[in-house]
């Protein structure tokens, strides 16, 4: 397949990312606003797929992306990359590079061995995340990207973009219901199609981007930064739900376990996913951040009742809770689909108190 300029695609999310704010990003625009200080950054501390950071970038903010998942940081950063930041000089340009990757010979590597039916021969469990053909193509592409990077033929940002395109292609052929927590017993029509990378339409305007994979509590932000928090607020642990994307992004070959073939993930388990810890963890985080203004996305399906959260945060700063809209609830199975329920989304705006204000409130 030869990709030409008029085949560039708009950025489209190719899988169901739990809690994605893609449908809420336009509602959030008015609360983000334009930068008020030349030194301020938009800090997307749980960046996920980067839908909100993309809105902030268009409003003129320099962007700091952070997520404990490497794959999330890659996907989010790719949304913000401009043409001038990825020349692909050593590989013949962006379109040529994608063409080369699509035409590689398959490699029977780690993904093929662990996450296709070939796994039955090696571990006695037939995992049907990908057909053998598609799994071997994922291995071939990821291997070539790694070789280019080691040889210095692509830059860090070019590597990030190519991995993001591979993740998108992977998601299009994955035999899953929505996340990688498990695979489907029978092949879907989509999963039997041929894996093919596509080139996205890159931004014309450059955005200053920082990407980290730090513990959010360790982020050193400034009072001029606008911090946006979209923490997990149900029991679903993202590190286990998106484990294969994490493995492809890192490019390692971890020892995996169980029918689902989960990579080790418990070191990335989030306190925000535990009902007994969530309120304290979230209030402690917001208290520790040095930013004057913080925006917190929250959902009515979260562990913490919205009124309890509001009251707790009122001890830290001036708090306004803005109802946004109702969105369809995550539906991973037939029972959830039959319920056909929606959930209310909120934005909580916190303006941190000064020391004197805090004394008055807590006295």
Helices and strands as residue ranges (DSSP letters): G 5-7, H 25-32, E 41-44, H 51-58, E 62-66, H 70-78, G 83-85, G 89-91, H 94-102, H 110-115, H 119-123, H 132-151, H 156-173, E 209-212, G 216-218, E 226-229, H 238-241, H 243-250, G 266-268, G 271-273, H 278-288, E 293-299, H 306-313, E 317-328, H 334-339, E 342-352, H 355-362
